[in-house]
Amino acid sequence: MKFIDLTELTHYMSPKSRLFWQSEADIVPVANVKFATTSPNLVLVPGDKAMTLSQLTTRLQDMSPETQLFSPDAQPIFGFHLQLTSAEPEIILK
């Protein structure tokens, strides 16, 4: 998924929405992003506490809109779904 696509699709969502990544078996918090080792793209970094949509967009504001997002296991992110069980929707990238 390109960063611009994520930005456009989440434009009207709460900036407090937390980001998660869904592997085949688990949903884990996205705590940070880092550069991929072989390209200018970004890899999601799991952690204990999920970053907010606002934190992600602030950190990536100087990145090219064409920057691709990859999962922690270096697979492309193709989309997301929302989990609406808390006050702020959670964004589950997959």
C-alpha positions in Angstrom: 0.0 0.0 0.0 1.3 3.4 -0.9 1.5 6.0 1.9 -0.7 8.4 -0.1 -3.4 5.7 -0.4 -3.4 5.2 3.4 -3.5 9.0 3.9 -6.4 9.5 1.6 -8.4 6.5 2.9 -8.0 7.6 6.5 -8.3 11.4 6.0 -11.6 11.7 7.8 -10.7 9.3 10.6 -9.8 10.3 14.1 -6.1 11.1 14.4 -6.2 9.2 17.7 -7.0 5.9 15.9 -4.3 3.3 16.8 -2.5 1.3 14.2 -2.2 -2.5 14.3 -0.9 -5.1 11.9 -2.6 -8.4 11.3 -0.5 -11.5 10.6 -2.1 -14.8 9.8 -2.6 -15.6 13.5 -2.3 -12.4 15.5 -3.0 -8.7 15.6 -0.1 -6.8 16.9 0.5 -3.1 17.7 2.5 -1.0 15.3 4.9 1.0 17.4 7.1 2.6 14.8 8.3 2.5 11.1 11.8 2.0 9.7 13.4 2.2 6.3 13.5 -1.1 4.4 17.1 -2.3 4.0 17.0 -2.6 0.2 14.7 0.3 -0.8 13.3 3.7 0.2 10.2 2.0 1.4 9.0 1.6 5.0 8.6 -1.5 7.3 6.2 -1.5 10.2 7.8 -2.2 13.6 5.7 -4.1 16.1 5.9 -3.1 19.8 4.0 -3.0 23.1 2.0 0.2 22.4 0.3 1.1 19.1 1.1 4.4 17.5 -1.7 6.7 16.5 -2.6 7.7 13.0 -1.5 11.2 13.8 2.0 10.0 14.9 2.4 8.0 11.7 1.4 10.9 9.4 3.6 13.3 11.4 6.7 11.0 11.1 6.1 10.5 7.4 5.1 14.0 6.3 8.4 14.5 4.4 8.2 11.1 2.7 7.3 10.7 -1.0 3.5 9.9 -1.4 4.7 6.9 -3.5 6.5 5.3 -0.5 5.3 1.7 0.0 4.4 0.3 3.4 5.5 -3.3 4.2 4.7 -5.6 7.1 7.3 -6.6 9.8 8.0 -9.7 7.7 8.7 -7.6 4.6 5.5 -8.5 2.8 3.5 -5.7 1.1 0.6 -4.1 3.0 -2.5 -4.3 0.7 -5.1 -2.6 2.8 -6.7 -2.4 6.2 -10.0 -2.9 8.0 -11.4 -1.2 11.1 -12.1 -2.6 14.5 -14.9 -0.6 16.1 -14.9 -2.0 19.6 -13.3 1.0 21.3 -14.1 4.7 21.4 -11.5 5.4 18.7 -11.6 3.0 15.7 -8.5 0.8 15.4 -6.8 0.5 12.0 -5.8 -3.0 11.3 -3.3 -3.1 8.4 -2.9 -6.3 6.5 
